[in-house]
Amino acid sequence: MKLRHHRSPGGSGCSARNDPPVSIATIIVNFNAGELLQQCVSALRRSTIHTSITVVDNASSDGSAENLRNLYGNQSGIEFLFNPSNLGFAAAVNAVAGRVDVDYLLILNPDCMLESTALEHLQNALENDEGAAMAGPAVYDGRGNIQRATARRFPTPWKSLMTASGFWRLGKWFPAFHGVEVNVSALKDETEIVEAVSGACMLVRCSSFKAVGYMDEEYYMHCEDLDLMARLAEKDWHCLYVPQAGCVHQQGQSSRSRPTWVHYQKHRGMVRFFNKFQAETTSLPVRLLVYAGIWLRFAILWPLVLLRR
């Protein structure tokens, strides 16, 4: 049965309109993405449905946003915001979301190239499921392999342990061993409900986004996407994985100039997520093990992060 499109009453910022057509605003937060930023915007402008585009530059030093602005000039439908300092991902998204009046927000990484029909598939999925607050595509790497983060489970101490130990691979036979990542080979060829989608490309219903208070700006970078999805789930909304929508994610470009800082922010985000959603219901010994495990992971992987630079 086709479900009715969910709309909310009008209001200031990120509120749904009461008249067609459906409106979509894209937010791209850029930091030293290089030529990938231009490829991202070029692919998005080939979309089969229209979206306005706002590029928020968080004090890049590579001139990527300036070069893109010189390319597009004052063309309608694309604007540029230049922050004098790096405000963080969530703050940059919120600054735009709070002043637009659209039905949906596409939050897109600058290293993602959407297929021309991807946005249309994502929109249709949300239009047909009023209980869904967010939809994400199938996310591929540059070699055409689907990325493990395309569909995820919310991290719990046990699931994180299964992921870190490698025992998550047994989850296809024994559900008790499920980790954070979903076995991508088990994903369906049709739209399905998942706990979380890739934060690299998220189409979110604006009424839902506003209802949970936008993104948590205490996350500077990493885990703010999972935090948003967890808060949506607390309000009984769900996420959709839409395999008909595809994008290529050339991840890692923005982090190459500051690998240690990015690595630290990722683990700091893990701690904040745990503290917000799980620490209160976790015994003290397990809590201490979780904190130790997060920072031990930081220390073990840090040399590898530097080598990959």
C-alpha positions, -999 to +999 in steps of 0.1 A: +000+000+000+014+034-009+016+056+022+006+092+023+034+118+022+042+131+056+041+169+060+044+192+090+028+226+096+048+255+083+073+273+105+107+291+104+135+272+088+135+237+074+097+235+073+076+217+048+057+237+022+020+231+017+021+233-021+038+212-048+063+206-062+084+189-035+115+210-027+150+198-019+180+217-007+215+202-008+241+211+018+277+202+010+303+210+037+337+213+022+372+212+037+401+208+013+382+183-010+402+195-040+388+186-074+364+161-059+342+191-048+337+201-085+330+165-095+304+163-067+285+194-077+288+186-115+272+151-108+245+166-087+235+192-113+229+163-137+202+150-114+168+141-129+151+163-102+161+197-091+178+207-059+193+239-048+229+236-037+247+254-009+284+248-005+297+257+030+334+260+031+350+255+065+381+276+060+397+253+034+433+261+024+433+245-011+410+270-029+385+242-038+354+263-030+368+294-046+376+275-078+341+261-079+326+296-073+347+310-102+334+282-124+297+287-117+298+324-110+263+338-101+243+310-115+209+305-098+204+274-077+240+273-062+254+295-035+286+296-015+292+303+022+327+309+034+334+304+072+364+323+086+372+292+107+363+255+107+330+254+126+327+216+124+304+196+102+272+197+123+274+235+129+279+241+091+249+219+083+227+235+109+235+271+098+220+263+064+192+241+075+179+267+099+172+292+071+158+271+042+122+264+036+120+230+018+106+195+022+139+176+022+175+182+029+202+163+011+233+163+033+261+153+009+299+149+014+320+167-012+337+134-021+305+118-032+293+116-068+255+108-071+241+089-101+217+111-120+186+092-108+197+087-072+181+117-057+148+109-074+149+073-060+156+086-025+128+111-027+103+086-039+112+062-011+105+089+015+073+100-003+060+064-001+068+059+036+055+084+060+073+067+089+107+072+073+127+103+082+158+095+062+169+076+031+204+066+020+217+051-013+240+022-021+274+037-016+303+024-037+340+029-036+360+039-067+363+003-078+326-004-078+325-023-045+297-014-021+311+001+011+304-015+044+290+017+059+262+017+034+239+002+060+248-001+097+235-010+131+238+014+160+270+007+179+266-010+213+295-023+234+288-058+222+284-050+185+315-028+186+334-057+202+322-081+175+332-056+148+367-049+163+374-086+168+362-097+134+336-121+149+309-101+131+316-123+101+298-151+120+267-130+121+253-144+089+249-177+107+246-166+143+228-133+149+244-130+184+276-122+166+262-092+146+285-062+145+279-026+136+282-032+099+256-051+080+268-079+058+264-060+024+260-093+005+228-098+025+213-065+016+181-067-005+177-054-040+147-034-029+141-006-004+143-018+032+143-004+067+178-003+084+190+012+116+214+036+100+226+045+065+259+060+053+265+096+066+282+104+033+248+109+016+216+114+036+182+127+023+163+137+054+127+149+059+130+185+071+100+182+095+117+153+112+151+170+112+137+200+129+117+179+154+148+164+169+167+197+171+189+194+140+225+180+143+243+179+176+271+205+173+291+190+201+304+165+176+330+183+156+335+156+130+323+119+128+294+102+146+271+132+143+252+112+116+247+082+138+236+105+166+210+121+143+197+087+132+195+075+168+175+105+179+151+100+149+147+064+160+138+076+196+110+095+179+098+063+161+111+073+127+132+050+107+158+050+079+155+035+045+183+019+024+175+025-012+196+003-035+182+018-067+200+050-057+237+049-061+267+071-055+305+068-056+323+078-024+360+087-028+366+091+009+397+103+026+406+134+007+396+159+033+414+141+061+448+138+044+459+172+055+452+165+092+451+127+098+458+127+135+431+154+142+405+136+122+414+103+139+410+119+173+377+134+164+363+101+153+371+085+186+359+115+206+327+111+187+324+075+197+328+085+234+301+111+230+277+087+213+282+061+240+277+087+268+245+100+253+227+068+245+242+039+264+264+049+294+235+054+319+222+018+313+257+002+313+274-010+345+305+008+356+330-020+348+316-023+312+317+015+309+353+016+318+361-012+293+343+008+266+363+039+272+395+019+274+386+001+242+379+033+223+412+049+232+432+017+228+417+015+193+428+052+187+464+043+198+467+011+178+453+026+145+471+059+148+503+048+131+483+032+102+464+065+098+497+083+094+511+058+069+480+061+047+484+099+044 
